[in-house]
Amino acid sequence: MILYDYCRSSAAYRVRIALNLKTFSYQHQSVNLLKSSHTDDEHAQRNSQKLVPVLSDQGVEISQSMAICEYLDEAYPDTHPLVTGSPVERAKIRAFAQAIACEIHPVNNLRVLKYLVSELNADEAQKLAWYQHWVNTTFTALEAQLAAKEQTSTFCFGEQPTLADVCLIPQVFNAKRFNVDMSAYPLISQIDEACQQLKAFSDAHPAVQPDA
Ligand SMILES: N[C@@H](CCC(=O)N[C@@H](CS)C(=O)NCC(=O)O)C(=O)O
């Protein structure tokens, strides 16, 4: 497998965690977002959306991190399933993961932040306020969901990391990068700490990627 990624891409970070949980080795191919390499023709051939990540498996290229994670689960169901349990439990895991992937990430993506500054004349303070607002909106809801659970657990859903943790941890990394006050989210912070103890997560951290 080849993963076209960038160290600080949180969508690629999800896929790195998923691949590590499934104990797959893969080749990294850096697509440097800061040098706009994702807009080159070469990357556009792989993903016409000009975004990372893209996973190449057996010569087939797949984009969209959530689709990649689902693909990995469906194609390789025997190693660490990312969505587990009854239909209701699976729906809960997906809902948690999608709250991050569909509600926070799209409005805080690099191109959105660039647009705010270059087209709408937002200054750095306004850009930061925007970023923090959308993280806080969804993290408040997710923290409440975790607090309302009947049984406490090490990870978002139970004693094994699932797709919910795969999405949460990269978003926590970004929240810290943008100075979100994480003291408001003690349960999310505990889960982050538990995940960081696992090699699958620590090996996926942006700071230890070949292109860091
Ligand atoms: N929904 C997509 C989002 C992919 C995405 O937006 N990736 C970001 C990095 S995290 C990117 O390539 N950004 C480039 C840009 O915003 O110009 C996914 O989950 O894969």
The ligand as a Tripos MOL2 file, in Angstrom:
@<TRIPOS>MOLECULE
LIG
   20    19     1     0     0
SMALL
NO_CHARGES

@<TRIPOS>ATOM
      1 N1        -13.1260   14.8760    3.5260 N.3       1 LIG1
      2 C1        -11.7770   14.6810    3.1100 C.3       1 LIG1
      3 C2        -10.9760   15.8920    3.4790 C.3       1 LIG1
      4 C3         -9.5750   15.8390    2.9170 C.3       1 LIG1
      5 C4         -8.8790   17.1580    3.1730 C.2       1 LIG1
      6 O1         -9.5180   18.2090    3.1880 O.2       1 LIG1
      7 N2         -7.5780   17.0880    3.3840 N.am      1 LIG1
      8 C5         -6.8660   18.2900    3.6840 C.3       1 LIG1
      9 C6         -5.7750   18.0430    4.6840 C.3       1 LIG1
     10 S1         -6.4170   17.5370    6.2240 S.3       1 LIG1
     11 C7         -6.2860   18.8640    2.4240 C.2       1 LIG1
     12 O2         -5.8420   18.1580    1.5560 O.2       1 LIG1
     13 N3         -6.3200   20.1890    2.3420 N.am      1 LIG1
     14 C8         -5.7930   20.9110    1.2510 C.3       1 LIG1
     15 C9         -6.4250   22.2580    1.1630 C.2       1 LIG1
     16 O3         -7.2580   22.5910    1.9990 O.co2     1 LIG1
     17 O4         -6.0360   22.9750    0.2410 O.co2     1 LIG1
     18 C10       -11.1790   13.4310    3.7670 C.2       1 LIG1
     19 O5        -11.6640   13.0540    4.8230 O.co2     1 LIG1
     20 O6        -10.2430   12.8280    3.2020 O.co2     1 LIG1
@<TRIPOS>BOND
     1     1     2 1
     2     2     3 1
     3     2    18 1
     4     3     4 1
     5     4     5 1
     6     5     6 2
     7     5     7 1
     8     7     8 1
     9     8     9 1
    10     8    11 1
    11     9    10 1
    12    11    12 2
    13    11    13 1
    14    13    14 1
    15    14    15 1
    16    15    16 2
    17    15    17 1
    18    18    19 2
    19    18    20 1
@<TRIPOS>SUBSTRUCTURE
     1 LIG1         1 GROUP 0 **** ****
